[in-house]
Amino acid sequence: MKAEFLAEFTLAGASLSGEEIPKEKRLAFTENDDIKNSLAVRDNDTIYGYVTGSEAALLKTFINRKMNLFCLYAGKVEEEDADRHVIKVYYIPEKI
């Protein structure tokens, strides 16, 4: 089953359409291994991205409904370059 493309964001919190993303809706990244292991979505054991904070509650809601939400980001992002890197958010129904 194919992933459904939901949204595209920059790490700085603005969407590619120019709309400001509310702080509580922004995606956050962490080096905490416990959070990685519980929230991260892996593709061939590579951590691409995951959500924390209020987004973690959203992710939990999706999981409880037997769905997956994951984020994909390309490359190592330096803080000053965050607005040039894109996060893509997909919704993937659980495989039956």
Steps between C-alpha positions, in 0.01 A plus 500: 500500500638839405561781744272798472689828485364736765717806533841646441677722752835663550680448829462871571124450530368656182319295241618510142183693417625779725258442786642514850473167683380543861775415749300209643471352151868520416700181481781457747801271500686352792812294564331321791526128418197410712287740301654377176420142583142575596403763244730472203392336181778295351570412140764229482597598855578857397341769712357763267299711737243496772283730704521610860290704741144569391570322172582186697146502637373530144721210394369292790146574385583374153664187639198435719293508185741250345657755269851637460619855459858566410724780390782484252776753487803512277853557616658629817351837582700785644291738708570801278397298192177365650274705276652341190437140606165342445306256716244289319218354705318189383207301627526124453207271577611190683554202273231238545 
